[in-house]
Amino acid sequence: MSTSQLDKIPKVSITSHSGIYTLSVRQKLPVSVEEAWSFLSDPTNLKMITPDYMRFEISSDTQRGNTMFEGQIISYRVSPLPGIRMNWVTEITHVEHQRYFVDEQRFGPYTMWHHEHWLDPIEGGVDMLDRVSYKIPLGPIGKLAQVIMIRRQLQGIFDYRIDKLHEVFGVYAKPVSELATDV
């Protein structure tokens, strides 16, 4: 398959507004909404799509194959930096089956963390959008940390997820109907 047939590799972008940062990444996958939803709505799959260096572990009672639900609390242990382990607690605040879900931090490293996961069916697959709005504590020190480290780390985490999802589901190829418009 030539590179002209492959969909552009998704890029992670981060913008800021009023002290809040927004990370966005859109990725097309060659699977149905049902298959993508089944994988993404199972919290136990998070470990597979999180870089090993973060030593990600779910510490709450979450069993494989159970889909998430509104009000669900999920606790994690992560290592954002070598030698530093911390607890992170999120709540699933919104769920529309096979369309989207939202997780929000209740306890963790950010002042605010609001992560939207959207799925839209497209010809030959699914269009997935991750949008994370977050705020960093510690005022000017937090802003400096964003510039020096946090931005790059979040981009790396989501780049890793892109690669892992390609490994699991394959790379989306543009349908023939779209190739004619690329000329």
Biotite code that builds the C-alpha atoms (Angstrom):
import biotite.structure as struc

atoms = struc.array([
    struc.Atom([0.000, 0.000, 0.000], chain_id="A", res_id=1, res_name="MET", atom_name="CA", element="C"),
    struc.Atom([1.510, 3.351, -0.983], chain_id="A", res_id=2, res_name="SER", atom_name="CA", element="C"),
    struc.Atom([1.799, 6.239, 1.430], chain_id="A", res_id=3, res_name="THR", atom_name="CA", element="C"),
    struc.Atom([-0.716, 8.183, -0.664], chain_id="A", res_id=4, res_name="SER", atom_name="CA", element="C"),
    struc.Atom([-3.294, 5.559, 0.287], chain_id="A", res_id=5, res_name="GLN", atom_name="CA", element="C"),
    struc.Atom([-2.626, 5.794, 4.004], chain_id="A", res_id=6, res_name="LEU", atom_name="CA", element="C"),
    struc.Atom([-4.482, 8.336, 6.050], chain_id="A", res_id=7, res_name="ASP", atom_name="CA", element="C"),
    struc.Atom([-2.195, 11.022, 7.452], chain_id="A", res_id=8, res_name="LYS", atom_name="CA", element="C"),
    struc.Atom([-0.591, 9.988, 10.717], chain_id="A", res_id=9, res_name="ILE", atom_name="CA", element="C"),
    struc.Atom([-2.441, 11.812, 13.509], chain_id="A", res_id=10, res_name="PRO", atom_name="CA", element="C"),
    struc.Atom([-0.648, 14.540, 15.392], chain_id="A", res_id=11, res_name="LYS", atom_name="CA", element="C"),
    struc.Atom([-1.159, 15.580, 18.970], chain_id="A", res_id=12, res_name="VAL", atom_name="CA", element="C"),
    struc.Atom([-1.828, 19.309, 19.332], chain_id="A", res_id=13, res_name="SER", atom_name="CA", element="C"),
    struc.Atom([-1.980, 21.365, 22.512], chain_id="A", res_id=14, res_name="ILE", atom_name="CA", element="C"),
    struc.Atom([-3.449, 24.859, 22.716], chain_id="A", res_id=15, res_name="THR", atom_name="CA", element="C"),
    struc.Atom([-4.068, 27.134, 25.686], chain_id="A", res_id=16, res_name="SER", atom_name="CA", element="C"),
    struc.Atom([-6.797, 29.533, 26.738], chain_id="A", res_id=17, res_name="HIS", atom_name="CA", element="C"),
    struc.Atom([-7.394, 31.279, 30.074], chain_id="A", res_id=18, res_name="SER", atom_name="CA", element="C"),
    struc.Atom([-4.859, 29.102, 31.895], chain_id="A", res_id=19, res_name="GLY", atom_name="CA", element="C"),
    struc.Atom([-6.405, 25.880, 30.590], chain_id="A", res_id=20, res_name="ILE", atom_name="CA", element="C"),
    struc.Atom([-4.595, 23.685, 28.086], chain_id="A", res_id=21, res_name="TYR", atom_name="CA", element="C"),
    struc.Atom([-6.431, 21.558, 25.526], chain_id="A", res_id=22, res_name="THR", atom_name="CA", element="C"),
    struc.Atom([-4.815, 18.514, 23.969], chain_id="A", res_id=23, res_name="LEU", atom_name="CA", element="C"),
    struc.Atom([-6.478, 17.156, 20.826], chain_id="A", res_id=24, res_name="SER", atom_name="CA", element="C"),
    struc.Atom([-5.716, 14.141, 18.691], chain_id="A", res_id=25, res_name="VAL", atom_name="CA", element="C"),
    struc.Atom([-7.845, 12.589, 15.977], chain_id="A", res_id=26, res_name="ARG", atom_name="CA", element="C"),
    struc.Atom([-7.111, 9.078, 14.747], chain_id="A", res_id=27, res_name="GLN", atom_name="CA", element="C"),
    struc.Atom([-8.882, 6.954, 12.157], chain_id="A", res_id=28, res_name="LYS", atom_name="CA", element="C"),
    struc.Atom([-8.963, 3.208, 12.716], chain_id="A", res_id=29, res_name="LEU", atom_name="CA", element="C"),
    struc.Atom([-10.062, 0.444, 10.297], chain_id="A", res_id=30, res_name="PRO", atom_name="CA", element="C"),
    struc.Atom([-12.639, -1.067, 12.680], chain_id="A", res_id=31, res_name="VAL", atom_name="CA", element="C"),
    struc.Atom([-16.305, -0.626, 13.443], chain_id="A", res_id=32, res_name="SER", atom_name="CA", element="C"),
    struc.Atom([-17.558, 1.720, 16.139], chain_id="A", res_id=33, res_name="VAL", atom_name="CA", element="C"),
    struc.Atom([-18.670, -1.377, 18.057], chain_id="A", res_id=34, res_name="GLU", atom_name="CA", element="C"),
    struc.Atom([-15.167, -2.885, 18.040], chain_id="A", res_id=35, res_name="GLU", atom_name="CA", element="C"),
    struc.Atom([-13.487, 0.410, 18.963], chain_id="A", res_id=36, res_name="ALA", atom_name="CA", element="C"),
    struc.Atom([-16.034, 1.034, 21.745], chain_id="A", res_id=37, res_name="TRP", atom_name="CA", element="C"),
    struc.Atom([-15.574, -2.472, 23.148], chain_id="A", res_id=38, res_name="SER", atom_name="CA", element="C"),
    struc.Atom([-11.826, -1.886, 23.477], chain_id="A", res_id=39, res_name="PHE", atom_name="CA", element="C"),
    struc.Atom([-11.819, 1.757, 24.606], chain_id="A", res_id=40, res_name="LEU", atom_name="CA", element="C"),
    struc.Atom([-14.651, 1.482, 27.127], chain_id="A", res_id=41, res_name="SER", atom_name="CA", element="C"),
    struc.Atom([-12.928, -1.372, 28.985], chain_id="A", res_id=42, res_name="ASP", atom_name="CA", element="C"),
    struc.Atom([-10.718, 0.366, 31.600], chain_id="A", res_id=43, res_name="PRO", atom_name="CA", element="C"),
    struc.Atom([-8.414, -2.654, 31.849], chain_id="A", res_id=44, res_name="THR", atom_name="CA", element="C"),
    struc.Atom([-7.124, -1.878, 28.328], chain_id="A", res_id=45, res_name="ASN", atom_name="CA", element="C"),
    struc.Atom([-5.608, 1.409, 29.543], chain_id="A", res_id=46, res_name="LEU", atom_name="CA", element="C"),
    struc.Atom([-2.441, -0.374, 30.671], chain_id="A", res_id=47, res_name="LYS", atom_name="CA", element="C"),
    struc.Atom([-1.853, -1.667, 27.126], chain_id="A", res_id=48, res_name="MET", atom_name="CA", element="C"),
    struc.Atom([-2.003, 1.844, 25.616], chain_id="A", res_id=49, res_name="ILE", atom_name="CA", element="C"),
    struc.Atom([0.044, 3.589, 28.340], chain_id="A", res_id=50, res_name="THR", atom_name="CA", element="C"),
    struc.Atom([3.868, 3.738, 28.101], chain_id="A", res_id=51, res_name="PRO", atom_name="CA", element="C"),
    struc.Atom([5.649, 1.160, 30.282], chain_id="A", res_id=52, res_name="ASP", atom_name="CA", element="C"),
    struc.Atom([7.793, 3.791, 32.024], chain_id="A", res_id=53, res_name="TYR", atom_name="CA", element="C"),
    struc.Atom([4.642, 5.138, 33.705], chain_id="A", res_id=54, res_name="MET", atom_name="CA", element="C"),
    struc.Atom([4.171, 1.797, 35.555], chain_id="A", res_id=55, res_name="ARG", atom_name="CA", element="C"),
    struc.Atom([0.410, 2.206, 35.155], chain_id="A", res_id=56, res_name="PHE", atom_name="CA", element="C"),
    struc.Atom([-1.770, 0.019, 37.381], chain_id="A", res_id=57, res_name="GLU", atom_name="CA", element="C"),
    struc.Atom([-5.493, 0.129, 38.078], chain_id="A", res_id=58, res_name="ILE", atom_name="CA", element="C"),
    struc.Atom([-5.876, -0.094, 41.854], chain_id="A", res_id=59, res_name="SER", atom_name="CA", element="C"),
    struc.Atom([-9.687, -0.129, 42.027], chain_id="A", res_id=60, res_name="SER", atom_name="CA", element="C"),
    struc.Atom([-11.788, -3.247, 41.497], chain_id="A", res_id=61, res_name="ASP", atom_name="CA", element="C"),
    struc.Atom([-12.208, -3.207, 37.718], chain_id="A", res_id=62, res_name="THR", atom_name="CA", element="C"),
    struc.Atom([-12.614, -6.482, 35.857], chain_id="A", res_id=63, res_name="GLN", atom_name="CA", element="C"),
    struc.Atom([-11.753, -7.168, 32.225], chain_id="A", res_id=64, res_name="ARG", atom_name="CA", element="C"),
    struc.Atom([-14.734, -7.077, 29.920], chain_id="A", res_id=65, res_name="GLY", atom_name="CA", element="C"),
    struc.Atom([-16.791, -4.729, 32.094], chain_id="A", res_id=66, res_name="ASN", atom_name="CA", element="C"),
    struc.Atom([-17.682, -1.568, 30.248], chain_id="A", res_id=67, res_name="THR", atom_name="CA", element="C"),
    struc.Atom([-17.598, 1.712, 32.053], chain_id="A", res_id=68, res_name="MET", atom_name="CA", element="C"),
    struc.Atom([-20.660, 3.516, 33.330], chain_id="A", res_id=69, res_name="PHE", atom_name="CA", element="C"),
    struc.Atom([-21.589, 7.007, 34.508], chain_id="A", res_id=70, res_name="GLU", atom_name="CA", element="C"),
    struc.Atom([-20.493, 7.526, 38.086], chain_id="A", res_id=71, res_name="GLY", atom_name="CA", element="C"),
    struc.Atom([-17.812, 4.830, 37.940], chain_id="A", res_id=72, res_name="GLN", atom_name="CA", element="C"),
    struc.Atom([-14.734, 5.678, 40.008], chain_id="A", res_id=73, res_name="ILE", atom_name="CA", element="C"),
    struc.Atom([-11.436, 4.281, 38.739], chain_id="A", res_id=74, res_name="ILE", atom_name="CA", element="C"),
    struc.Atom([-8.238, 4.525, 40.806], chain_id="A", res_id=75, res_name="SER", atom_name="CA", element="C"),
    struc.Atom([-4.756, 4.206, 39.311], chain_id="A", res_id=76, res_name="TYR", atom_name="CA", element="C"),
    struc.Atom([-1.137, 4.228, 40.393], chain_id="A", res_id=77, res_name="ARG", atom_name="CA", element="C"),
    struc.Atom([1.241, 5.908, 37.959], chain_id="A", res_id=78, res_name="VAL", atom_name="CA", element="C"),
    struc.Atom([4.847, 7.088, 37.810], chain_id="A", res_id=79, res_name="SER", atom_name="CA", element="C"),
    struc.Atom([4.906, 10.348, 35.856], chain_id="A", res_id=80, res_name="PRO", atom_name="CA", element="C"),
    struc.Atom([8.621, 10.712, 36.641], chain_id="A", res_id=81, res_name="LEU", atom_name="CA", element="C"),
    struc.Atom([11.241, 8.097, 37.560], chain_id="A", res_id=82, res_name="PRO", atom_name="CA", element="C"),
    struc.Atom([11.025, 7.319, 41.272], chain_id="A", res_id=83, res_name="GLY", atom_name="CA", element="C"),
    struc.Atom([7.730, 9.160, 41.793], chain_id="A", res_id=84, res_name="ILE", atom_name="CA", element="C"),
    struc.Atom([4.567, 7.065, 42.299], chain_id="A", res_id=85, res_name="ARG", atom_name="CA", element="C"),
    struc.Atom([1.203, 8.710, 42.757], chain_id="A", res_id=86, res_name="MET", atom_name="CA", element="C"),
    struc.Atom([-2.467, 7.905, 42.993], chain_id="A", res_id=87, res_name="ASN", atom_name="CA", element="C"),
    struc.Atom([-4.860, 9.181, 40.368], chain_id="A", res_id=88, res_name="TRP", atom_name="CA", element="C"),
    struc.Atom([-8.634, 8.893, 40.684], chain_id="A", res_id=89, res_name="VAL", atom_name="CA", element="C"),
    struc.Atom([-11.049, 9.560, 37.828], chain_id="A", res_id=90, res_name="THR", atom_name="CA", element="C"),
    struc.Atom([-14.811, 9.458, 37.519], chain_id="A", res_id=91, res_name="GLU", atom_name="CA", element="C"),
    struc.Atom([-16.662, 8.518, 34.354], chain_id="A", res_id=92, res_name="ILE", atom_name="CA", element="C"),
    struc.Atom([-19.068, 11.469, 34.220], chain_id="A", res_id=93, res_name="THR", atom_name="CA", element="C"),
    struc.Atom([-20.804, 11.013, 30.853], chain_id="A", res_id=94, res_name="HIS", atom_name="CA", element="C"),
    struc.Atom([-21.435, 7.998, 28.640], chain_id="A", res_id=95, res_name="VAL", atom_name="CA", element="C"),
    struc.Atom([-23.380, 7.729, 25.404], chain_id="A", res_id=96, res_name="GLU", atom_name="CA", element="C"),
    struc.Atom([-22.993, 4.112, 24.298], chain_id="A", res_id=97, res_name="HIS", atom_name="CA", element="C"),
    struc.Atom([-20.764, 3.751, 21.222], chain_id="A", res_id=98, res_name="GLN", atom_name="CA", element="C"),
    struc.Atom([-20.610, 7.547, 20.789], chain_id="A", res_id=99, res_name="ARG", atom_name="CA", element="C"),
    struc.Atom([-18.539, 9.107, 23.601], chain_id="A", res_id=100, res_name="TYR", atom_name="CA", element="C"),
    struc.Atom([-17.516, 9.022, 27.231], chain_id="A", res_id=101, res_name="PHE", atom_name="CA", element="C"),
    struc.Atom([-15.850, 11.524, 29.550], chain_id="A", res_id=102, res_name="VAL", atom_name="CA", element="C"),
    struc.Atom([-13.479, 10.879, 32.420], chain_id="A", res_id=103, res_name="ASP", atom_name="CA", element="C"),
    struc.Atom([-12.661, 13.623, 34.934], chain_id="A", res_id=104, res_name="GLU", atom_name="CA", element="C"),
    struc.Atom([-9.928, 13.635, 37.541], chain_id="A", res_id=105, res_name="GLN", atom_name="CA", element="C"),
    struc.Atom([-11.178, 13.640, 41.123], chain_id="A", res_id=106, res_name="ARG", atom_name="CA", element="C"),
    struc.Atom([-7.737, 13.329, 42.701], chain_id="A", res_id=107, res_name="PHE", atom_name="CA", element="C"),
    struc.Atom([-4.357, 13.538, 41.015], chain_id="A", res_id=108, res_name="GLY", atom_name="CA", element="C"),
    struc.Atom([-1.604, 15.726, 39.640], chain_id="A", res_id=109, res_name="PRO", atom_name="CA", element="C"),
    struc.Atom([-3.761, 18.279, 37.799], chain_id="A", res_id=110, res_name="TYR", atom_name="CA", element="C"),
    struc.Atom([-5.984, 21.062, 39.096], chain_id="A", res_id=111, res_name="THR", atom_name="CA", element="C"),
    struc.Atom([-8.408, 20.012, 36.353], chain_id="A", res_id=112, res_name="MET", atom_name="CA", element="C"),
    struc.Atom([-8.520, 17.055, 33.941], chain_id="A", res_id=113, res_name="TRP", atom_name="CA", element="C"),
    struc.Atom([-11.507, 16.590, 31.600], chain_id="A", res_id=114, res_name="HIS", atom_name="CA", element="C"),
    struc.Atom([-10.944, 13.899, 28.943], chain_id="A", res_id=115, res_name="HIS", atom_name="CA", element="C"),
    struc.Atom([-13.510, 13.418, 26.166], chain_id="A", res_id=116, res_name="GLU", atom_name="CA", element="C"),
    struc.Atom([-13.361, 10.267, 24.006], chain_id="A", res_id=117, res_name="HIS", atom_name="CA", element="C"),
    struc.Atom([-15.463, 10.562, 20.803], chain_id="A", res_id=118, res_name="TRP", atom_name="CA", element="C"),
    struc.Atom([-16.179, 7.889, 18.174], chain_id="A", res_id=119, res_name="LEU", atom_name="CA", element="C"),
    struc.Atom([-17.760, 8.582, 14.784], chain_id="A", res_id=120, res_name="ASP", atom_name="CA", element="C"),
    struc.Atom([-18.385, 5.955, 12.102], chain_id="A", res_id=121, res_name="PRO", atom_name="CA", element="C"),
    struc.Atom([-16.749, 6.697, 8.760], chain_id="A", res_id=122, res_name="ILE", atom_name="CA", element="C"),
    struc.Atom([-16.428, 4.751, 5.529], chain_id="A", res_id=123, res_name="GLU", atom_name="CA", element="C"),
    struc.Atom([-14.103, 1.847, 6.269], chain_id="A", res_id=124, res_name="GLY", atom_name="CA", element="C"),
    struc.Atom([-13.741, 2.465, 9.983], chain_id="A", res_id=125, res_name="GLY", atom_name="CA", element="C"),
    struc.Atom([-14.087, 4.865, 12.850], chain_id="A", res_id=126, res_name="VAL", atom_name="CA", element="C"),
    struc.Atom([-12.864, 8.417, 13.481], chain_id="A", res_id=127, res_name="ASP", atom_name="CA", element="C"),
    struc.Atom([-11.698, 8.740, 17.073], chain_id="A", res_id=128, res_name="MET", atom_name="CA", element="C"),
    struc.Atom([-11.157, 12.074, 18.816], chain_id="A", res_id=129, res_name="LEU", atom_name="CA", element="C"),
    struc.Atom([-9.464, 12.509, 22.183], chain_id="A", res_id=130, res_name="ASP", atom_name="CA", element="C"),
    struc.Atom([-9.835, 15.971, 23.690], chain_id="A", res_id=131, res_name="ARG", atom_name="CA", element="C"),
    struc.Atom([-8.282, 16.681, 27.091], chain_id="A", res_id=132, res_name="VAL", atom_name="CA", element="C"),
    struc.Atom([-8.759, 20.003, 28.863], chain_id="A", res_id=133, res_name="SER", atom_name="CA", element="C"),
    struc.Atom([-6.387, 20.323, 31.801], chain_id="A", res_id=134, res_name="TYR", atom_name="CA", element="C"),
    struc.Atom([-5.051, 22.882, 34.247], chain_id="A", res_id=135, res_name="LYS", atom_name="CA", element="C"),
    struc.Atom([-1.743, 22.645, 36.042], chain_id="A", res_id=136, res_name="ILE", atom_name="CA", element="C"),
    struc.Atom([-1.332, 23.661, 39.702], chain_id="A", res_id=137, res_name="PRO", atom_name="CA", element="C"),
    struc.Atom([1.385, 25.912, 41.157], chain_id="A", res_id=138, res_name="LEU", atom_name="CA", element="C"),
    struc.Atom([0.807, 29.077, 39.092], chain_id="A", res_id=139, res_name="GLY", atom_name="CA", element="C"),
    struc.Atom([4.003, 30.288, 37.355], chain_id="A", res_id=140, res_name="PRO", atom_name="CA", element="C"),
    struc.Atom([5.906, 27.151, 38.388], chain_id="A", res_id=141, res_name="ILE", atom_name="CA", element="C"),
    struc.Atom([3.190, 25.022, 36.782], chain_id="A", res_id=142, res_name="GLY", atom_name="CA", element="C"),
    struc.Atom([3.364, 27.101, 33.589], chain_id="A", res_id=143, res_name="LYS", atom_name="CA", element="C"),
    struc.Atom([7.115, 26.560, 33.472], chain_id="A", res_id=144, res_name="LEU", atom_name="CA", element="C"),
    struc.Atom([6.629, 22.813, 34.037], chain_id="A", res_id=145, res_name="ALA", atom_name="CA", element="C"),
    struc.Atom([4.147, 22.798, 31.127], chain_id="A", res_id=146, res_name="GLN", atom_name="CA", element="C"),
    struc.Atom([6.754, 24.364, 28.825], chain_id="A", res_id=147, res_name="VAL", atom_name="CA", element="C"),
    struc.Atom([9.692, 22.263, 30.029], chain_id="A", res_id=148, res_name="ILE", atom_name="CA", element="C"),
    struc.Atom([8.112, 18.875, 30.618], chain_id="A", res_id=149, res_name="MET", atom_name="CA", element="C"),
    struc.Atom([4.344, 18.318, 30.802], chain_id="A", res_id=150, res_name="ILE", atom_name="CA", element="C"),
    struc.Atom([3.510, 19.259, 27.205], chain_id="A", res_id=151, res_name="ARG", atom_name="CA", element="C"),
    struc.Atom([6.194, 16.965, 25.802], chain_id="A", res_id=152, res_name="ARG", atom_name="CA", element="C"),
    struc.Atom([5.226, 14.129, 28.166], chain_id="A", res_id=153, res_name="GLN", atom_name="CA", element="C"),
    struc.Atom([1.515, 14.286, 27.261], chain_id="A", res_id=154, res_name="LEU", atom_name="CA", element="C"),
    struc.Atom([2.359, 14.416, 23.554], chain_id="A", res_id=155, res_name="GLN", atom_name="CA", element="C"),
    struc.Atom([4.564, 11.351, 24.054], chain_id="A", res_id=156, res_name="GLY", atom_name="CA", element="C"),
    struc.Atom([1.831, 9.459, 25.919], chain_id="A", res_id=157, res_name="ILE", atom_name="CA", element="C"),
    struc.Atom([-0.724, 10.119, 23.183], chain_id="A", res_id=158, res_name="PHE", atom_name="CA", element="C"),
    struc.Atom([1.800, 9.358, 20.406], chain_id="A", res_id=159, res_name="ASP", atom_name="CA", element="C"),
    struc.Atom([2.351, 6.021, 22.170], chain_id="A", res_id=160, res_name="TYR", atom_name="CA", element="C"),
    struc.Atom([-1.420, 5.427, 22.222], chain_id="A", res_id=161, res_name="ARG", atom_name="CA", element="C"),
    struc.Atom([-1.621, 6.155, 18.496], chain_id="A", res_id=162, res_name="ILE", atom_name="CA", element="C"),
    struc.Atom([1.086, 3.558, 17.821], chain_id="A", res_id=163, res_name="ASP", atom_name="CA", element="C"),
    struc.Atom([-0.479, 0.966, 20.130], chain_id="A", res_id=164, res_name="LYS", atom_name="CA", element="C"),
    struc.Atom([-3.930, 1.401, 18.604], chain_id="A", res_id=165, res_name="LEU", atom_name="CA", element="C"),
    struc.Atom([-2.366, 0.920, 15.151], chain_id="A", res_id=166, res_name="HIS", atom_name="CA", element="C"),
    struc.Atom([-0.763, -2.300, 16.442], chain_id="A", res_id=167, res_name="GLU", atom_name="CA", element="C"),
    struc.Atom([-4.089, -3.543, 17.825], chain_id="A", res_id=168, res_name="VAL", atom_name="CA", element="C"),
    struc.Atom([-6.387, -2.494, 14.971], chain_id="A", res_id=169, res_name="PHE", atom_name="CA", element="C"),
    struc.Atom([-4.135, -1.751, 11.988], chain_id="A", res_id=170, res_name="GLY", atom_name="CA", element="C"),
    struc.Atom([-3.674, 1.457, 10.032], chain_id="A", res_id=171, res_name="VAL", atom_name="CA", element="C"),
    struc.Atom([-6.673, 3.091, 8.381], chain_id="A", res_id=172, res_name="TYR", atom_name="CA", element="C"),
    struc.Atom([-6.427, 3.304, 4.592], chain_id="A", res_id=173, res_name="ALA", atom_name="CA", element="C"),
    struc.Atom([-8.471, 5.876, 2.736], chain_id="A", res_id=174, res_name="LYS", atom_name="CA", element="C"),
    struc.Atom([-11.416, 4.362, 0.874], chain_id="A", res_id=175, res_name="PRO", atom_name="CA", element="C"),
    struc.Atom([-11.146, 4.401, -2.919], chain_id="A", res_id=176, res_name="VAL", atom_name="CA", element="C"),
    struc.Atom([-13.859, 7.088, -3.036], chain_id="A", res_id=177, res_name="SER", atom_name="CA", element="C"),
    struc.Atom([-11.561, 9.467, -1.112], chain_id="A", res_id=178, res_name="GLU", atom_name="CA", element="C"),
    struc.Atom([-8.456, 8.700, -3.181], chain_id="A", res_id=179, res_name="LEU", atom_name="CA", element="C"),
    struc.Atom([-9.988, 10.341, -6.267], chain_id="A", res_id=180, res_name="ALA", atom_name="CA", element="C"),
    struc.Atom([-10.168, 13.654, -4.378], chain_id="A", res_id=181, res_name="THR", atom_name="CA", element="C"),
    struc.Atom([-6.430, 13.542, -3.536], chain_id="A", res_id=182, res_name="ASP", atom_name="CA", element="C"),
    struc.Atom([-5.316, 14.113, -7.154], chain_id="A", res_id=183, res_name="VAL", atom_name="CA", element="C"),
])
